[in-house]
Structure formats: C-alpha cells, structure tokens
Amino acid sequence: MKAVCWMGTGKVEVHNVDDPKILNPQDAIIKITRTAICGSDLHLYNGYIPSMESGDILGHEFMGIVEEVGSEVKKLKRGDRVVIPFTIACGNCFFCKKSLWSCCDNTNPNAHIAEVAYGYTGSALFGFSHIYGGYAGGQAQYARVPFADVGPIKIENDLPDEKVLFLSDIFPTGYQAAVNANIEPGDTVAVWGAGPVGLFTIASAYMLGAGKVIAIDRFPERLALAREYCGATTIDYSDGKSVVEALRDLSYGGGPDSCIDAVGMEAHGTDVAATYDKVKQALMMETDRPTVLRQAIQAVRKGGSISIPGVYGGTLDKVNFGAAFAKGVIMKMGQTHMHSYLQPLLERVEQGQIDPSFLISHRIGIEDVPDMYKVWRDKEDNVTKIVIDPWVDTTAA
Amino acid sequence: MSTTPAFDSSTVRFPISGANYIPLPDEKKDGHVRAHAVQTVNADAMTLYNLWRNETVLPIWMEGVVSVTRTGDTTSHWVMQAPGTDKQFEFDGEVTEDIPGKKISSFVTNGPTEGTTNTVTFEPHPFGRGTIVTLLIDYVVPGGLLGNAAAAIASRSPEQIAIENVRHLKELAESGEIPRVTSQPAGPRGVIGKWKEFILGETNPTPPGTSEAEQPEDLPRKNTLGGTR
C-alpha cells in the first residue's frame, strides 16, 4: 500500500510499504477512505516531538471500511463504515472505566519510554512518535486498529465522509477544550488559535452556552472562518497590539471567564517573551514556546478557567505561575478522552447542528501530501484544512 | 559464590497504609541486582496467581522466557533468551513458598543465574481497585555488574525486566492482550531509524500474549485467562 512516511525533520515522503496485518485478536484492518493532516502533525514535521523514527507512517485522523477483523472482535465486521478515534484505549483498565480514555494504561507498547519522560504513560496514539506507542498512522491506504470493539464508531447514516471524518480528532478535541473551560451560560470565552481545533472549540463553546467567544490568530482566512462560520469576535495580533489589553476591552474590563490555548508548544507572538522563546527553542534550551499560555494566564479573569487542548511536549520557561496563583485560576489540559465524545458529537452532526466540513480548504491525493505538509506549515494558499483521499490518483493529470 | 547473604523476602515490608514508607529493595551490590515493581491490576488475585504459577504459559507474557517445563511439583526447567542477544541459557527453578492467590517465592538452583530469587505477592486493593501485584527480584547477573551494564545498554536492565513483567501481566489480565507494534508496516528505517529503534528498546521482542500471529505453535493460548473476561 501507499503510505506517508516521516523521514526526518521537514522531510515527508510517500512510500510503498507492506499492507498491515492483524497482530492481536482485538485488531481490525481498515481500508481508509478519507484521512487528514492535523495541526499536531506539524510538531512531528518540525521535529519538536522526540522519538520519531525514519519510516514512521504519519496520520491520526482517518476513517474507512472494515476490511478484516481479529478473532476476538465482536461488534465490527467486514464492510462496516467506521471513524477511528486517534487515541487507542483498552476499555477495561482503571482509567478507561473512569472515562479517562486518553490515560489508558494498556495500549502503549513503549510505555517505558513515556515513563522516563512523563512518569507514567498515557494511551497510545496513531502515527504520533514512539513515546506514544509507535503505532503506524492513517495517512495511508490501510491501517491496523487495535481494540476495534472499544474505539471505532460505526457510521450507519449516509452522511458523506467529509462530514464525519473530523470525529477522529479535531471536533472532539475542540469540544473537550470547551468542556474543560467550565463554560456557564453567558460567559465570555477567549480562544487562542483559529486553526481546526480552535474553530471547533469556538463552535463548541457556543453549543455549551457561551455568550461571547473571542478568537485570536494572525491569518485572515482563519479569522474570517471564525467570524463568519463560528460567530466569533476576532483579534488579529499580527500588528503587535497587546492581546491581553484587547481581551480586557472585549470582556468589558473583567477578563474572559475562560481562556483556551488551542495552539500549544509552537506558538508565535510579537512580544519580547515570544522572541525569547523562539531563540531558546532554536538553541534547544527549551522544548516548548509557552507564549499563548502566558497570555492566557495574564488575561483570564480572577477564578476563571484555562483549558489547554494545544500540545505541549517538554518543559516550559518563564511561565507566570504567580499570576495564575494570585487569581485562583483553574487549569485543565491533556489529550482528548475521545471515546466519550464520539456518539454525542455524531448525533449533533446528524441533527445538522454543525457541518464539520466547513473548514476544508484543500482536497488532495496521497502523492500530493509531501508538498502539502510544506504548504500547511507555512500557511500558504489560504490553507485551513487538508483532506486526503488515499485512493484517488492525482499523478496522471 | 557471592558472599552477599541470601535475600530474605520475608523481612521485606510491602507498602502498607498508616506506616512510614520503607523503600522496597532497589540496589546493585556484589553481583546482585535487587529490583522491584508494583502495579494495581483490575483483576482478581486468583486469576493473576494462576497466570504466574502455571509456569508453562509464562512464555506468553514474561519477557525473555523461551519455554518452561515442569520437572516436579515445585521444580521446573527454564530456557531463557538473554536480553538484546540471540544467546540462550537454561536453569532449574524451585518454588520455595506457594500460598494460592497470595504469594509465590522461587529460587534458581543452577545455571548462570544461580541464586536468583523471585517473590511475587497478590493483595486485594484496600479500596476495591483490584489486586496489588508486588514483585521483588534479587538477580544474580551473569558476568556480574558488567553484565548488568551491557544489558542496560540493550535497553533491558534487570530493573526494567521486573517492571515489564508486571506490566505485561497487567495488560494481559486487563485488556486480554499485550499491545504490540512489531512487524507492522513502515517506510525505510535507514541507519538512524534502526539506531533509534534499538536505543528506545523496541528491538526487545514483545511477549506474544494472546496474539495468534506471533504465538509459538505449542503454547496453550486458548483459555490462558481462565475465562475471566
């Protein structure tokens, strides 16, 4: 099969590799019909997530048709149409039983690596470095899905792939970001990053009763989507004005009730601290650039909530923790507990409350993926979301 | 023979509530490596005890075990694979204490690891989270501490073997399988990719668990878990 392989920092290639096989009795093999490039794939592309090995198959947002199931798979059968959550959970450990699916104990074959870095391992993820399990990803024509009875959600309606594909990551991730922000009716919510997760966070914040959602970004096409599709008030920080000042004004003096960092470790900024981070990260003296987190801590109202769906990988420098303490801030973060959100969010899509395909800007074949990683990283061509049909042949044209 | 006094697990205090913490053995001395591992497993003590006591199924989940044959009520013959190498070695083991559902202690009576002792206990979690599995190992390392250093470079120190053994038991008991990514497809690894695989400890084979793809033919893979799931 064809698969998108990480071959080094800034180097992604399509290779012909072996088809995946059933390795464990609860596995399924999925013939992938649609897959996508995620913002977090750029952390891998840019080399900020350790423990990538050349040849790793990328991709964790995918869906398709069940091709084959292992001997212990009871709920899925060949021919079922499924969306695959990007976190892999066993369904039977302490954490899965508490619906902390992304903390599952039993799915990471490389738990020992994560234990060195993080103390304990979270659940494994598809196509996201060996510290997170080393599972082959879904930017390919086929994928092996472990614990097939626990994760995949069956799609039994005739909605097109593009409307359900984002249940694999970005819609639930945006939704959990809003849930973690403890939104009460009428609240003002600030969202840093109007990329795919940020846009779903904005939409979800309104679903949960927010009165006003403010989106912060620097790309006009993203800010336009945030305003026009999601109904946000927008701040373009690229002119160097203070985001914290703008948020004070827009929240009528008191600060947003909730601040959501949908950016993470590779944040950009215009202030001195942002430049400091950029230099330190480039010199490998710092793993993450907490520009957004600092602003969120500074901007949030007293006793407010900060929710962090953006990915952080290592240690943070000069974080204004004193401000967080002084204001009695609540913080919640982490990988998405995907399995809890699949069914309720599928229902919202079925009921027409949201059409998740609104943010797709590019539809490509698998051979185009290496070029599109560069476009995606550099935010060229007004890109907002790239969806891949791994079977369409775009090389002939 | 080493001059270190024999390791006596009966003097070890397991983690208990309402008492000052006394560290479990964790030291390297005189060719011995003392290591421990603790996990709370969402399964009943008898199931876990049976998985541990039935030596013939150990190759399913215990790292580095090629085969075990029973030679008597309390004795067995083990064929092992040294971590990070193709080299096999053999020894005889004897169970010295056996309390069904609670505790198993064993002793290696000959071979390169002669004198190694193993104690595993199964205690109910005080607040109903399953069974606390505590493993204490006093390894006699072939080649002494130099051998230990070599094994550590191959990403499996004796300490890590103790941790992985308890982890694999937990995975098998809770989820019904041991997670694996070996032999999945990948693009060309190249020299750097292969080097990283080795450094990250991924070249150590994952025990087969309930896998049908990687199960040796002669292992009793069905009903390994005693129908508890």
Interface residues (C-beta under 8 A of the other chain):
Chain A: M1 A3 C5 M7 G8 E13 H15 V17 D18 D19 P20 K21 I22 L23 N24 P25 Q26 S51 E53 S54 G55 D56 I57 G70 S71 E72 I88 C90 G91 N92 C93 F94 K97 D105 N106 T107 N108 P109 N110 A111 H112 I113 A124 H130 G133 G134 Y135 A136 A140 R144 P146 F147
Chain B: T40 N42 R129 G130 Q160 I163 E164 R167 K170 E171 E174 S175 G176 E177 I178 P179 R180 V181 T182 S183 Q184 P185 A186 G187 P188 R189 G190 I192 G193 K196 E197 L200 G201 E202 T206 G209 T210 S211 E212 A213 E214 R229
